[in-house]
């Protein structure tokens, strides 16, 4: 095992020299701290994919936009994820129609159907250099349960016109270079990118359209101001705006009453190698696909543009401590691809994913002129991008006239016990996954 194999993860409050994305991203645009009094049409809290996409679309429409972030653009989940542009939701189109009816069901299916296209088209339009590519998204099936999931995904999305194909055991082995799976599917909508470069590119594009981005500027309070405006207080100033967009997702804390109780932040860990030698690159993900699994406690993995192998998954079972070893990810990688034995792993980091009970994102109205979107459930690269666009559309539309189905934040029952719930789900899920693997 490498002498770097026990490298501790870069965490939210530690130095991040072990994070691959920060080591390889394009330079960040300048975002100084907000000082003094400012006015805007729209104040956006959070400079991740959601907030930056909203800022860009609003600025392009001529709105005066101020974006406030406690750190810098892409600091949270948008700059810490695995860089997979995954299609769809975890919920199938037929289930959306059954649960939400034709109007909202069709709206959600439309978002899920085009999110990858819209994200990649936006990257092309803005000429953002972020290693975006589209080899397709693969989900590997484990056991009979996994094959049922494969068939359901293929059948449902084919009915919606998506280019999806089932994979046999042999086909997925040839495609990925691993014998781990008994089948799977290839969804041609999916792809990958360098997520921090993407976030920084969105930030620069929003600035070029006139949006004002303020970094190292946490919002301490949101309160009603004179007239119909809102005032957002920061350590050294404030912003007054007619509309507020809260785009903090799993990193929001108590910025608005009841909002944080509608999601459960789950910590995910990621590890990466240096660029693999040429002969090894031919054996490990030769097609460069982004991959996840049908396991309840899954891993997800891909290659970057320079041939680094990147793998992510859950960390400690308690989900309480940010620090954690990524040894289990190294071991999973070597089970998938035995040729990775002995390879160094110089990068390790972690971040938060916002999960909810419905497994679909929420677009919510919190008060007059105050909106939020959150709960991407591991589909955040594409879905956060389009939800930012949807938030911009809400702000531009007169109150009460939007065609986008809005929700009221739904607190998760027993939210205070969320850590115990995560521990239970991870523990039981791991046991059931081992049974599925044994029966495969």
Secondary structure, DSSP 8 states (H G I E B T S, - for coil): --TTTT---B-TTS--TT-HHHHHS----------EEEEEEEEEE--SHHHHHHHHHHHHTT--EEEE-SS-TT-SGGGTS--EE--S-SS-HHHHHHHHHHHHHHHHHHHHHHHHHHHHHHHHHHT--S--B-S-EEEEE-HHHHHHHHHHHHHHHHHTT--EEEEEHHHHHHHHS----SEEEEETT-EE--HHHHHHHHHHHHHHTT-EEE-S--EEEEEE-STT-EEEEETTEEEEEEEEEE--GGG-TTSSTTTGGG-EEEEEEEEE-S---HHHHTTSSTT--EEEESSSS-EEEEE-TT--EEEEEE--TT---S----HHHHHHHHHH-GGGTT----EEEEEEEEE-SSSS-EEEEEETTEEEEE--TT-HHHHHHHHHHHHHHHHHS-TT---S--B-----TTGGGHHHHHHHHHHHHHHHHHHHHHH-
